[in-house]
Amino acid sequence: MKFSLGTPEHGWVELTITDDIHRFEVIVSNVPNDFINDTMIALSQLLTYENKRQVWLSLEPAYYLMSIARQTDVFTITIDKGVSASNVVYYQASGDFKEVILPIYRSLKSFYNSRNEDLHWPAVNQMEFQNMLEAVALYKG
């Protein structure tokens, strides 16, 4: 799986998730939530004490719901519309830590490390960033 974040512009950033079969591409807003920061927190919690975390991908006013779940050493990422009558899944992939979590982690880390005084996206919460780095390091053992 590949998880990539584009360059933010005026509070919007492109999110692309691909694998050998599927491609999910959307431009996401940082209003009302910073989904990149929320994803960073979700990874930290998922690797330390949670079994499932959800992150809202805001399209103002529409949204997608990204769920990342863990069952033993198998991780699953799912993107759907959340609670709805149709409950259509737009993207889903499962795999081990290296296949699912590391691509997300590397993309988040690269996104925050490559930004210098970028006014188009909120600044990284250093405490949450450090928590994510530590959670991944501990999980990798």
MARMIVEX-44790 format. One line per 10 residues: number of its first residue (from 1); for each residue x, z, y of C-alpha. Coordinates in nm, 3 decimals, always signed. Layout:
N
NUM> X/Z/Y ~ ...
//
This chain:
141
1> +0.000/+0.000/+0.000 ~ +0.113/-0.071/+0.355 ~ -0.021/+0.134/+0.647 ~ +0.078/+0.009/+0.991 ~ +0.001/+0.098/+1.350 ~ +0.036/-0.151/+1.631 ~ +0.142/-0.094/+1.990 ~ -0.115/+0.110/+2.185 ~ -0.284/-0.053/+2.482 ~ -0.520/+0.133/+2.714
11> -0.620/+0.388/+2.449 ~ -0.662/+0.138/+2.163 ~ -0.428/+0.067/+1.872 ~ -0.448/-0.169/+1.576 ~ -0.456/-0.012/+1.230 ~ -0.382/-0.234/+0.932 ~ -0.392/-0.122/+0.570 ~ -0.304/-0.373/+0.301 ~ -0.222/-0.388/-0.065 ~ -0.183/-0.669/-0.317
21> -0.560/-0.737/-0.315 ~ -0.726/-0.598/-0.002 ~ -0.673/-0.594/+0.373 ~ -0.842/-0.363/+0.623 ~ -0.779/-0.426/+0.991 ~ -0.942/-0.255/+1.288 ~ -0.863/-0.165/+1.648 ~ -0.921/+0.207/+1.695 ~ -0.974/+0.411/+2.012 ~ -0.825/+0.749/+2.097
31> -1.164/+0.864/+2.233 ~ -1.322/+1.101/+2.139 ~ -1.039/+1.190/+1.897 ~ -0.677/+1.092/+1.852 ~ -0.702/+0.961/+1.495 ~ -0.323/+0.933/+1.467 ~ -0.277/+1.302/+1.542 ~ -0.572/+1.384/+1.316 ~ -0.414/+1.182/+1.033 ~ -0.086/+1.369/+1.081
41> -0.273/+1.702/+1.049 ~ -0.467/+1.572/+0.747 ~ -0.145/+1.481/+0.565 ~ +0.004/+1.826/+0.632 ~ -0.306/+2.003/+0.505 ~ -0.352/+1.773/+0.206 ~ +0.004/+1.832/+0.089 ~ -0.009/+2.209/+0.131 ~ -0.355/+2.345/+0.053 ~ -0.644/+2.098/+0.082
51> -0.780/+1.854/-0.176 ~ -0.950/+1.621/+0.070 ~ -0.929/+1.551/+0.442 ~ -1.134/+1.318/+0.659 ~ -1.042/+1.146/+0.985 ~ -1.279/+0.965/+1.221 ~ -1.166/+0.619/+1.332 ~ -1.352/+0.568/+1.659 ~ -1.459/+0.222/+1.767 ~ -1.664/+0.354/+2.062
61> -1.950/+0.405/+1.981 ~ -1.926/+0.300/+1.617 ~ -1.677/+0.457/+1.374 ~ -1.524/+0.445/+1.031 ~ -1.443/+0.750/+0.821 ~ -1.103/+0.760/+0.652 ~ -1.084/+1.004/+0.361 ~ -0.759/+1.100/+0.193 ~ -0.798/+1.297/-0.128 ~ -0.569/+1.448/-0.388
71> -0.639/+1.519/-0.751 ~ -0.327/+1.663/-0.911 ~ -0.064/+1.394/-0.834 ~ -0.305/+1.107/-0.765 ~ -0.393/+1.032/-0.403 ~ -0.685/+0.818/-0.288 ~ -0.753/+0.671/+0.054 ~ -1.106/+0.548/+0.128 ~ -1.250/+0.395/+0.441 ~ -1.625/+0.374/+0.482
81> -1.896/+0.437/+0.740 ~ -1.939/+0.799/+0.638 ~ -2.291/+0.919/+0.568 ~ -2.511/+0.612/+0.582 ~ -2.780/+0.445/+0.380 ~ -2.554/+0.160/+0.267 ~ -2.237/+0.369/+0.207 ~ -2.022/+0.053/+0.196 ~ -1.656/+0.110/+0.111 ~ -1.436/-0.110/+0.331
91> -1.104/-0.012/+0.175 ~ -0.995/+0.203/-0.116 ~ -0.663/+0.254/-0.291 ~ -0.524/+0.513/-0.530 ~ -0.174/+0.593/-0.640 ~ +0.097/+0.851/-0.645 ~ +0.269/+1.015/-0.350 ~ +0.509/+0.722/-0.298 ~ +0.231/+0.463/-0.312 ~ -0.026/+0.627/-0.082
101> +0.116/+0.916/+0.120 ~ +0.464/+0.787/+0.206 ~ +0.340/+0.464/+0.370 ~ +0.107/+0.666/+0.594 ~ +0.378/+0.921/+0.670 ~ +0.639/+0.657/+0.754 ~ +0.399/+0.474/+0.983 ~ +0.304/+0.791/+1.171 ~ +0.668/+0.896/+1.202 ~ +0.771/+0.552/+1.326
111> +0.481/+0.539/+1.573 ~ +0.579/+0.867/+1.735 ~ +0.956/+0.810/+1.720 ~ +0.931/+0.469/+1.886 ~ +0.732/+0.585/+2.188 ~ +0.904/+0.664/+2.515 ~ +0.675/+0.790/+2.791 ~ +0.392/+0.569/+2.661 ~ +0.090/+0.623/+2.884 ~ -0.144/+0.428/+2.655
121> -0.171/+0.697/+2.385 ~ -0.163/+1.079/+2.394 ~ +0.177/+1.243/+2.346 ~ +0.261/+1.377/+2.003 ~ +0.180/+1.740/+1.934 ~ +0.533/+1.853/+1.842 ~ +0.413/+2.148/+1.633 ~ +0.182/+1.928/+1.424 ~ +0.453/+1.662/+1.392 ~ +0.698/+1.923/+1.263
131> +0.432/+2.057/+1.022 ~ +0.387/+1.706/+0.879 ~ +0.764/+1.656/+0.840 ~ +0.797/+1.990/+0.661 ~ +0.493/+1.935/+0.435 ~ +0.626/+1.597/+0.321 ~ +0.977/+1.736/+0.264 ~ +0.840/+2.027/+0.059 ~ +0.616/+1.801/-0.148 ~ +0.901/+1.560/-0.220
141> +1.097/+1.866/-0.332
//
